[in-house]
Amino acid sequence: MRHLPKWDLHHHVVPNCYVDAMRAAGVTQVGGFRFPRWTPERSLRTMDSLHIERAWLSLSSPGVCVDGIADPAALARQLNDTLAAIVATRPDRFGWFTTLPQADVAASVAEIERTDTRAVGLLSNAADVHFGHPDLDPLWSTLDERSAVVYVHPNGRPGTDDAGLLNPLYLWQNDTARTMLDFLRAGGHVRYPNIRWVLSHAGGPLPAILDDVLRGLRRERPAIDAELDAWRPHVFLDTASKAYDEQVPAILAFGGPGQVTFGSDFPWARPTAARMIARAYQRAAQRLELGEEQLRGIFRDNAVRLFAREDRPAPRTTPPAFSDFPATTGPQPGGRPLPDGFWDGGDAPVRERIVLHNDSLGAGDLAVVDMLQPDFSIDEIGRCRRRGVAGLRVPLDLAGLAPGQDFVDQRLLDALAKGTDLLRFEPRADGLPLLTEGRLDAVLFCAQGQWLRRLDRIRGSRVILAQTAGAIPYLARPIDILRYLGRGRLGALAYAWATFVVRRPAGYRWLRATGRE
């Protein structure tokens, strides 16, 4: 592998003062991982081994606005003063994104002015406030006046602290896409056009789902396509954790190779992950016949241009196929919309509607069951199978599960698994992906089900995944990792064996076998 020079825009700090504050607040791990040991010297050694000329330091999740932190603004000041001192000792190797007490807009603006910064790090949400919220307008106005570079890192949402690895591998990265789509829907890209953006982890699934979202956004913002053409040159996607053939083409097509920057995610990710990313983009450059200038841009020069505020056109293109894993497999059975109000009115009326609906079906149709009423649905599955229906339709409402219930009832899953008929999983919610809660429940069903190992008895070839916004191939490898790493160290060994030795990763193969629309 050629060792091209790099600028790393996704390089975290974990100073002792921050770890001590988090532990005092009762936070001892993040997303299932303990705080890694970090010093500036460890960063420099890693940078040298990865041929990184300069790294821009930032704080990762959960930031400073954490329950138990009495004064987030004071902690942000302490961190910024610590990082300013580190950068002052090695300005040739380090830059930094200023940490803000994001939940307090006035304090955030004051910290921008105190540090006189033009580069800040923000989390995708603070206290579930996303970027389209009007309360954030003074912050955006301040950043716009400074033509600031804003680095966006995913953060958990309230109520998801116990989700373990499901957070960093799925839920958190969704939140980066969610917050940027919220910003677009609110028109922030038009009102604050001078802000430059670095979206960590390539904006989560944003490159994969954007087309589906735009179909809905055009009804709210008819000029959205022209607006995005003007805004996209200010948006950069970093490469951290995005090294798979189902991901790289979509990232490069989002705004062209000129809008991609290198990110390692050190020290939360090991240097081996950064090497894998570098190899993936070198392979992509060969397959796409990118020139030397474009490859050097991804690794270094795009970041240099970003901080120089030098914009270039960033046309969106159709991603080439590096993988034979298509986003959709054509129209699938059972997609006729249910009547409006079908799920309204409580359990008893819903049961009545389901029975009437299923009684009206022909032998080739798919019968509806209610995932929130497992006892009734198990009986209904048996009744409908005896009538000879072609399959079962499971509209998902994962947010509607009872407190303490982590997934679809296991008895219901076992009943679904017993047959050989089709099983269609679709969200109950309609609307824009991620902006409408539950709209991507078919994808969450796969991620959470694989992580909890609840889908082992259901063959993927029987499954139809509906309304996935084309995200399944893009997310297939992270979902596959969830399947294995949920089992701890033995799972990690099984993942390495399945992925790199026999090349038969079970979760990935399960997803490939599904029908998708």
Secondary structure, 3 states (H helix, E strand, C coil): CCCCCEEEEEEECCCHHHHHHHHHCCCCEECCEECCCCCHHHHHHHHHHHCEEEEEEECCCCCCCCCCCCCHHHHHHHHHHHHHHHHHHCCCCEEECEECCCCCHHHHHHHHHHHCCCEEEEECCECCECCCCHHHHHHHHHHHHCCCEEEEECCCCCCCHHHCCHHHHHHHHHHHHHHHHHHHHCCHHHHCCCCEEEEHHHHCCHHHHHHHHHHHHHHHCCCHHHHHHHHHHHEEEECCCCCCCCCHHHHHHHHCHHHEECCCCECCCCHHHHHHHHHHHHHHHHHCCCCHHHHHHHHHHHHHHHHCCCCCCCCCCCCCCCCCCCCCCCCCCCCCCCCCCCCCCCHHHHHHHHHHHHHCCCCCCEEECCCCCHHHHHHHHHHHHHCCCCEEEEEECHHHCCCCCCCCCHHHHHHHHCCCCEEEEEECCCCCCCCCCCCCHHHHHHHHHHHHCCCCCCCHHHEEECCCCCCHHHHHHHHHHHHHHCCHHHHHHHHHHHHHHCCCCHHHHHHHHCEEC
